[in-house]
Amino acid sequence: MRLAVATIIGGLIMFLWGAFAHMVLPLGEMSMRAPADENRLLDTMRTALPQQAGIYVIPHFDMAMRNDDKAIQAYVAKTEANPYAFIVYQPQGRNPMAMGHNLFHQWLSDTLAALIIVLVLVRAGPNFSRGLMFGLGFGIFTWLTLSVPFWNWYRFPAAFTFGYLIEQAFGWLLAGAAMGWWLARRKRV
């Protein structure tokens, strides 16, 4: 029961911190900008992109052509002369204010991640400071394995990448400290 409570505490703290970081602090929107002509861009996306959900990297390189030197040279010239875009595309619209399922999935993923930290803490001998350090370590780990590669390979903006570091490191530091504290409590007689 102690593990379940610690997991719920950690998941809830991370979930609430994430809400605060996105709704009060600007961490979730760092580097996000509005297009100059959104309606024209939406119309172009409807006609220029396949009506299939996916990630589109523009300019695009067909990996089947990776052994064709002329195709590679043409692609390099195109990328040097044109803008770059990483587009997460959903051709069907959706109400962004109907967040019930998104909030549930976020809470669930935060809680499952908290469970992993709880299991490591139990093995290491839980206490407040160990929870704090493990939480911080896991937060930085998530940033290094997800955000840094997106910055490196897909050109995610540095400010967006840094904002995610703050969100993950600080959130898991708080959650880890609380889980470590809870797990280290002595049972009262």
Summary of the structure (lengths in Angstrom):
residues: 189
radius of gyration: 21.4
end to end distance: 16.8
largest distance: 77.5
contacts: 517
relative contact order: 0.19
helix: 69%
strand: 5%
